[in-house]
């Protein structure tokens, strides 16, 4: 097995993207608030406030989900028994280690528009872990690192933009 620290997955963007997200929330909330003030004089515009609140809830739910996405996966040797471990780093900086034998499935979804891929990692008895988009890695290191896992890739199911065939 791997005796060194081998990189299995590396996302292109590892930042929290806090400033663009706050800017987007502020602009959207300001526009909806201004629209609400314009419409409030002639009619009941409480729907603008509900829309604004729903948008803020959706944006905060996406932010919470995005913080848990994987940005890096490495295979590292175990300290005591010599078995390999899978070290996963998330967007929020949390690092967890899992036994490589507990990986049930590794799926790489290749984007057919850009040269990127997305990682879907399922651990035995655990939830599905999502990775941020990154360069498509070779599947051989995944197969060697996680021998009991079902390792596969597929092309995304959306088409190319532009003129259809």
N, C-alpha and C positions, 0 to 999 in steps of 0.2 A: 504494500500500500504506500501511499505518499508519506515520505519521511519529513518533508518540509511543509511550509505554509503555502499551499497552492490556491490561487484565486480561481473560483468557479464562476462567479457572477459579479459584474461590476456595472452599476448604473451610470448613465451619462450625467445626470443631475443628482447630486447628493444633498443639496441644500433644502432648508425648510420652506423656502420661497415665501417668507413672511411679508416682506415689503410689497411685492406685487399683489399678494392676496389682500392686504390691508388697503392698498390703493384701489383695487377692484371693488371691494366692499364699500369703501367710502364714496366712490363715484356712483355706484349703482344706488346706494341708499340716498345720496344727495339728489340724484335725478328723480328717483321715485318720490322723494319728499317734496321736491319742487313741483312735480306733476300733481301731487296731492293738494298742494296749496293753490295751484291754478284752478283745479277742478272743484275745490271745496266751496268756492263762492257761488257757483250755480247749481250744484247738485251734491248728493251724498257721495263722498269720495273715500269712505272708509275702506273700500276694496284696495286702495293704494297702500294703506297701512298694513292690511293683511298680506298683500303681495310682498311688501318690504320685509315683514316679519318672516314669511315663508322663505324668502330668498336668504335671509340671514341664518335661519335654521338649516337650510340646505348647504350653505357654504360652511357652516361650522361642522356639520356632519361629514362633509368631504374632507375638511381639515383634519378631523379626528381619524378618519380612515387613512388619509395620506401619510400621517405621522407613523403609522404602523407598517408601511410598505418597506420591502427589503431594498437596500442599495448595494449590499455586498454579501457574498457568500464565499467562505474559505473552508478548505479542509485542513485540519491541523491534527498532529499526532496527540493521542491521549497521554496524560501524565503518568498514570499508575499502571494500567494494564496493557498499554501499548495499542489499544484500538483507536481508530481514527474518529475524530469528532468534526461535526459541521458547525462552524462559527458563523452566525447570521448577524449582520448589523442592519439596523433599521434607520429610517430617516431621522427619528428623534434622538439617535445616538445609542439606543439600547442595544447591547450585545448579548446574545444568548448562544449557548452551545448545546448541541443535540448529538446523540449517538448517530453515526452515519447509517447504522443498521435500521434505524427507525424511520428512514425516509421511504414513503410508500410510492410517491410519484413525482416525477420532474417533467414538466411540460414547458417547452419554449414555443411561443407563438410569434412567428416571423411576420412583421409588417410588410405587406406587398407594395406599399407606396414609398416608405422610407427604409433605410438600411438599419432598422432597429428590431429588437425582439423584446417580448415581455416574458417574465418568469412566473410560473405557477408551481408552487412547491407544496406538497401534501405530506405531512408527517403522520405516522400511525397514531390513532387516537387523538389527533389534534386537528385544528382547523386548517383551512387552505390559506397559505401565505402568498401574497402577491408581491412582485418585484416591480420597481420602476423600470421604464424602458432603458435598454442599454444595447451595446453592440452584441450581435448574436455570437455566443461562444460555441466552441466545438463540444459535441456531446460525449466524446470519449472520456474526458476527465470526470464527468458526471457519472458515467457507467462504472469507471474504476473506483471512484470514491464511494458510491452508493450501490453495491452489487445487487441488493435485494429490491431496489426501486425499479419501477417501470419508467424508463427514460425515453421520451419521444419529443418530436417537434412537429409543428404543422404550420401551414400558411394561414394568415388571417382570413376571415370570411367576408371582408368587404372588398369592393372592386377598385380598380384604378380610376382616378378622376379623369375627366375629359370625354372624348367621343367614344361611345360604346362600339364594340366590334360588330 
